[in-house]
Amino acid sequence: MALGIVLGALALYVVYVGSLMAVGPYAFGSLGLGGLAAFIPIVVYLLLAILLAVRRRTSRFGAGLLIGLGIFVLFGGGLCVGSLAQMGA
């Protein structure tokens, strides 16, 4: 379960923070979906985590991935609010 937590949270940070650093704030807008394209990795991740959590052999890893998603939302939201507060928005 701990492996799922660490890998899950790290993978989401790499996808979101890494793409913003490499391409800029409009990284997901190039897909033609605008702001909705930013949710595609989360939806795919969530579906994969639920699928793994339902299967008996991989249920602990899937549960770890779901917990990792929660950690990503908690700390990712904190990073977002912190950067917005620094910008004065």
C-alpha positions in Angstrom: 0.0 0.0 0.0 2.9 2.4 0.8 4.3 1.8 -2.7 1.0 2.8 -4.2 0.8 6.0 -2.1 4.3 7.1 -3.0 4.1 6.1 -6.7 0.6 7.6 -7.1 1.3 10.9 -5.6 4.7 11.2 -7.4 3.2 10.3 -10.8 0.5 13.0 -10.4 3.0 15.6 -9.4 5.2 14.7 -12.3 2.3 15.0 -14.8 1.0 18.3 -13.5 3.9 20.2 -12.0 6.4 18.8 -14.6 4.2 19.8 -17.5 3.7 23.3 -16.2 7.4 23.7 -15.8 8.3 22.3 -19.2 5.5 23.7 -21.4 3.9 26.5 -19.4 0.5 27.1 -17.8 -1.3 26.2 -21.1 0.2 22.8 -21.4 -3.1 20.9 -21.5 -4.9 23.5 -23.7 -3.0 22.3 -26.8 -5.3 19.2 -27.0 -8.2 21.4 -28.2 -10.3 20.8 -25.1 -9.3 23.9 -23.2 -9.5 23.7 -19.4 -11.2 20.3 -19.5 -8.0 18.6 -20.8 -6.4 19.2 -17.4 -8.8 16.7 -15.9 -8.0 13.8 -18.4 -4.9 12.5 -16.4 -6.9 12.6 -13.2 -9.8 10.6 -14.7 -7.5 8.0 -16.2 -5.6 7.7 -12.9 -8.8 7.4 -11.0 -10.2 4.7 -13.3 -7.0 2.7 -13.1 -6.8 3.0 -9.3 -10.4 1.9 -8.9 -9.9 -1.0 -11.3 -6.8 -2.1 -9.3 -8.6 -1.6 -5.9 -11.5 -3.9 -7.0 -9.3 -6.8 -8.1 -8.3 -9.0 -5.2 -4.7 -9.4 -6.1 -4.0 -5.7 -6.5 -6.4 -4.3 -4.0 -3.8 -2.9 -1.6 -1.8 -1.2 -4.4 -5.1 0.3 -5.8 -6.0 1.5 -2.4 -2.6 3.1 -2.1 -3.1 4.8 -5.4 -6.4 6.2 -4.2 -4.8 7.5 -1.0 -2.0 9.0 -3.2 -4.7 10.9 -5.1 -5.9 12.4 -1.9 -2.4 13.4 -0.9 -1.9 15.0 -4.3 -5.2 17.0 -3.9 -4.3 18.1 -0.4 -0.7 19.2 -1.1 -1.5 20.3 -4.7 -4.3 22.6 -3.5 -1.9 24.0 -0.9 0.7 24.8 -3.6 -1.9 26.4 -5.8 -3.3 28.5 -3.0 0.2 29.5 -1.9 1.2 30.6 -5.4 -2.0 32.5 -5.8 -1.5 34.3 -2.5 2.0 35.3 -3.5 0.7 36.7 -6.8 -1.9 38.7 -4.9 -4.9 37.3 -6.8 
